[in-house]
Amino acid sequence: MNENFVRIEYLMQKFAIKRSTVYVYIANGDVPKGKKISHKMTVWVQSAVDTAFLNFCEKKGILI
């Protein structure tokens, strides 16, 4: 099974938040921690981000 990897911009767009808020959500456990693939690049598994987004919306009572 091939997984798609996404960069932080995908999370920012998906959650409609700024970069610093992505890291707040990670610290709160709302977003999975990314995988560092170089000293300047972190990626996330797209399906994990999408699942986290649905769980976040459900937790906050947001209808999508």
Wavefront OBJ file of the C-alpha trace (Angstrom):
o trace
v 0.000 0.000 0.000
v 1.387 3.367 -1.015
v 0.950 6.249 1.374
v 0.868 9.858 0.259
v 2.977 12.242 2.267
v 2.106 15.896 2.733
v 3.944 18.939 3.972
v 2.832 21.432 6.610
v 1.048 23.594 4.031
v -1.493 20.796 3.571
v -2.267 20.814 7.297
v -2.529 24.603 7.300
v -5.025 24.502 4.440
v -6.984 21.491 5.747
v -7.486 22.965 9.223
v -7.538 26.611 8.018
v -4.857 27.552 10.539
v -1.439 29.177 10.631
v 1.859 27.329 10.904
v 2.317 27.990 14.623
v -1.165 26.643 15.366
v -0.275 23.362 13.634
v 2.390 22.831 16.301
v -0.073 23.738 19.067
v -2.468 21.110 17.711
v 0.376 18.575 17.615
v 1.224 19.346 21.248
v -2.468 18.923 22.172
v -2.649 15.591 20.345
v -5.173 16.833 17.779
v -2.741 16.314 14.888
v -0.270 13.444 14.527
v 3.411 14.205 14.858
v 5.183 14.426 11.519
v 8.188 12.447 10.341
v 11.410 14.405 9.926
v 13.015 13.396 6.611
v 15.780 16.011 6.644
v 16.917 18.779 8.939
v 14.555 21.193 7.163
v 11.665 18.974 6.072
v 8.877 17.230 7.942
v 6.113 15.214 6.302
v 2.858 13.687 7.465
v 0.910 10.705 6.180
v -2.059 12.205 4.372
v -4.567 9.599 5.534
v -3.535 10.194 9.170
v -4.018 13.951 8.746
v -7.414 13.458 7.108
v -8.519 11.148 9.937
v -7.236 13.615 12.538
v -9.205 16.375 10.811
v -12.451 14.370 10.959
v -11.845 13.508 14.626
v -11.054 17.154 15.402
v -14.281 18.326 13.737
v -16.297 15.712 15.615
v -14.655 16.678 18.925
v -15.404 20.377 18.350
v -18.920 19.745 17.036
v -18.121 21.129 13.584
v -20.308 19.826 10.778
v -18.523 19.168 7.507
l 1 2 3 4 5 6 7 8 9 10 11 12 13 14 15 16 17 18 19 20 21 22 23 24 25 26 27 28 29 30 31 32 33 34 35 36 37 38 39 40 41 42 43 44 45 46 47 48 49 50 51 52 53 54 55 56 57 58 59 60 61 62 63 64
